[in-house]
Amino acid sequence: MANTAQARKRARQAVKQNAHNSSQRSTLRTAIKAVRKAILAGDKTAADAIYRSSVSTIDRIADKNIIHKNKAARHKSRLSAALKALA
């Protein structure tokens, strides 16, 4: 347990920040799954629209350093390749 007031406050902040970051990671995973589901359905126009919104979500989360920018690029690249393979 934290001994100083400063350490106690940092522990409280860490819990709050962890909950926020977990929520953001969940949003990221949901966005990726939505694109994958649209691709599996075979509807290219719907998949393309969902892909565009998901890329925005991925970039926003990477900008906040919740995931690394290279991981974001990897996700976008793989989703894009899957979308192109649909055509």
Number of C-alpha atoms within 10 A of each C-alpha: 6 10 7 9 9 10 12 13 11 13 14 11 12 12 10 11 12 11 12 13 16 12 12 19 16 12 16 23 13 13 20 20 13 16 25 17 14 19 23 14 11 13 13 16 11 13 20 17 12 19 23 13 12 23 22 13 18 25 17 16 20 18 13 12 11 16 18 13 16 10 12 19 15 12 15 20 13 11 19 17 11 15 20 12 9 13 8
